[in-house]
């Protein structure tokens, strides 16, 4: 709550200062912004306080925006805000406010305005010096199906170009197809309530000879899932895998996208079948991961 609201409610500035003082029941979060309780504020309360401090036209970006869009992304130490370039920006602890002439149309979630996924992602990535961290950030909206690589490229081209060389290089090298497929598969597993698998493994016999690959593998029971099946992919390795006694589920990326519930049901049935049969005499070797947004 700001001071003007408190004044209209009959609370004088002097009384507000006393209530926010040591041992008082209220807490001052920013100049002119008061939390009407004396406890550690939640992240949601801090976001509301930042909006009260900087005005109704600001937009929340960065990690908080990605979280609002459903991405599992740890929050920044600072709240990142986008402020219209004609507004004066005063320094404020715990808040990074960037003036911009390109204010995005906000996406309102739980009453708070957030930047769209491409903008929120690139606002984070532009300030990151580590290429591995940049790659991780750029995979997040692709993994969670919030946008595609072209939308990120468009946002990057329309924004400020200074300091974007590393982001541009990493984004140019990203293969979005496997990342999006892996994200769809992970979301299906979240709803299927199955134990977590090992991702992207090569299945070998006891002598180490390759039999085939699995996009997801439950080693304890010998269950394999191939979800990038299609014409000309994988050859006949699925026949060799099945011949070992492995319980194998196969589907396409289109099925992941269009019939996720049916895929989840098939996985659950296959998990039960594999649990009731002897584990095949095979071993799994990790492949190079295709995505790191999980």
Number of C-alpha atoms within 10 A of each C-alpha: 16 16 16 14 11 16 12 9 9 10 13 14 14 9 12 20 15 14 19 20 14 11 10 13 14 19 22 20 20 18 10 15 21 22 20 14 14 17 10 10 14 9 12 12 13 18 20 15 22 25 19 17 19 20 12 12 13 25 26 26 29 27 25 24 29 27 16 22 19 11 20 14 17 10 14 12 10 14 21 24 25 25 23 18 13 9 13 9 14 9 8 14 9 15 17 17 23 15 17 15 11 13 16 17 11 17 18 14 11 8 8 17 21 27 27 23 26 25 22 23 24 23 21 18 22 19 12 17 12 12 14 11 13 22 21 17 21 24 26 26 26 27 27 22 16 17 16 16 19 12 14 21 16 11 15 20 12 10 15 12 11 7 12 17 11 17 23 17 12 15 20 11 9 16 14 18 15 17 24 25 24 27 23 21 23 20 16 22 19 12 12 17 10 14 10 12 17 16 21 22 20 19 22 18 16 11 8 13 12 18 20 20 23 26 20 21 23 19 15 11 19 23 25 30 22 19 22 21 15 13 7 7 9 13 11 10 14 20 12 13 23 16 12 15 17 22 21 20 20 17 15 16 21 14 15 23 16 11 12 20 15 13 23 21 14 15 22 16 13 18 21 12 13 22 15 10 13 11 17 20 12 20 18 23 14 13 13 9 11 16 23 17 21 16
